[in-house]
Amino acid sequence: MQHNPDKDHSIEWATKLGAKVFTGTFAPAMAEAWMDKIEKCFDVMGCPDDKRLRLATFLLEEGANNWWRLIQTRYADPSVITWVDFKCAFYDTYYPRSLREEIKTSVTSVEWTEFGKLVKVALRVEKSISERHIQRDQMKFRCSVGQTRTWTSRGTSSQKDRHGFWLGVANTSSFKTKSKRGQSSRSSHGSV
């Protein structure tokens, strides 16, 4: 079979196009530059969203990889995490909304002399605002439609959204109480 670069979504091709490892940073501009670069690479590769997520997370190392593992623990089923979910979490962590708002305010107060720069900045600001509206709508949708009910052994219910987040707690007893109850029932059944 002949190699078809149009169907190649490999990490090798992504790195040849310039995708780099991301270890985490406190510099939002570096985080944004990394995301911009890998998105350009994925666009050239014709990479679908599910593969974008796998390739991007493969490029995470050190602190960024630890961050990604933490994000995954927030989901009962991490396989439901989408590329959009990843990008939202990434920008919220490495390029916080408060900073984006601050940049937007400073951009609008500057007197622009080069139209090209103004357009580029305006597009970035518009994209940020659009993403925020989409995120808000997605969260409203998830909260209203994606709820499921889980019944506990005591006959009470707790709600989880479709990603496994707890929306409410039916029993307010502490974790220690639950743990002790679980240990005593195990020991009464002859467990070691």
N, C-alpha and C positions, 0 to 999 in steps of 0.2 A: 504494500500500500504506500502511496506517495504522500509525503508530508504536505499538509495544506495549512499555510500560515493564517488563513482567514478563520480556521477552526481551532487554532492553537491558543489555549488559555493557560499556558504553563507559566510557572514562576520564572523559568529561564528567560522566556520571551519578555515578560514584564521587566525583569532586571536589565535585559539588553536595551529596552526602551528607556531605562533610567529610573525605574522604581527602586527606592532604597529602603533599608531597614529603618524602622522608627522605634526609638528607645524611650520616648517620652521627653517632655520638655516643659519648662515654665515660660518659654517664649512663644506666645500665640502666633506670631508671624511664621515661625519655623513649623509649627503644627499645621497651619493653613497651607504653607508651601508644600509640605509632604502630601497632604490630602489632594491639593491641586495636581501635583505631579502624578500620583497614582491614578487619579481619575482620567487624566490625559492618556496615560498608558492603557488603561482599561478601554477607553473610547477607541483608540487605535486598534486594539486587539478585538474589538467587537464583543467584549466580554459581558455576558449577562449578569444580572445583579447577584444571583446566588453564588456564582464563581468569584465575583468581585469581593464578596464577604470573605470567602475562604482564602483568596490570595492576599488580601489586605491584612487579615489577622495572622497569616503566616509571616508577614513582614514585621510583626510586632515582637520586640525583644525587651528584656530587662523590665523596667518599670511599666512600660506600655503593655507588655504581655501580662504582667500581674494585674494591671487595670482591667484588661480584657477578661481575664479569668473571674475577676470580681463581678463584672457586668453579667457574665454568663450565669453566675450563682443567683442572680435576681429573677431568673426564669425557671419555672418548673421543668420546661422543655426547651433547652437552648437552641434546638434545631429550628424553632419558629422565629429566631432573630433574623431580621431582614437587613439588607444593605442600608436602607433608610434609617432603621433603628440604630445601626452601628454608627452612621454619620451623625445622627442627632446626639448620641451618647458621646462620641468623639468631640464634637464641637462644644458640647456642654462642659466637658472636662478640660479640654486643652485650649478652647477659644470661647470663654464664658459669655453668655448673653449680655451681662452687664458691661463687659468690655466692648462688645459689638455696638451696644447702644451709645457708649461713650464715643466710639469712633464715628458713628453716624452723626452725633451732635457736632463733633469737631469738623467733619467733612462739610456739613451744611453751613458752617460759619466761615469757611475759607473762601476767599475770592479766587476763583479759578482763572488762570491765564491760558492754559492749554486744554482745548476742548476734548482731545483724546483721553487725557488723564481723568477729566471730569466724568466722561461717559463710563470709563472703566470702574471708577469708584462708585458711580451711581448704580451701575449694574450689580456690583457686589452688595451694595446696601439694599437694593430691591430684592435680590435673591435672599438675603438674610431675613427681610420682612416676610417674604412669601413662605419661606421655610417655617418661620414662627407660626404663621397662620395655619399652615398644613399640620404642623405638630399639634397645635391646639385642637384642631378639628379631629385629628387621629386620636388624641387622648380622650376627647369627649365621646367619640364613637366606641373606643375600647371600653370605656367605663360604662356606657349605657348598653352595649350589645354583648360584650364579651364576658359577661359574668356567668359563673357556674356555681352550683351549690355542692358542698361536700358535707356528708353526714358523719359525725364522730361516733365513737362507740357508746357514748352516753345519750345518743338520740338528739343532740343539738346540732345545729348546722353552722357552717362558716362559709363565707363566699370567697371565691378566687376568681380573678379574671382569666381570660383564655391563655395568658402566659404563666399562670400559676402564682401571681401575687395575691396575698391575703388582703381582702377588702374590709373584713370585719373579723372580730374574734368573738366566738360564742361563749367561751368559758374564760373567765378572767383569772383563773388560778395561775400561780407562777410556774415557771419552767421547772424550778426545783421540786415543787409539789408533784408535778406530772412525772418528773424523773423518778422520784421516790416511789410513787404509786406503781410505775412500770417496773422498778427493781423488785418491789415486794411481790408483785404478781409473778415475776419470773422465778424468784427464789422459792415461792410456794409451789411451783410446778416442777421443781427438781432441777432447774437450770444451774449451771456453774457460773 
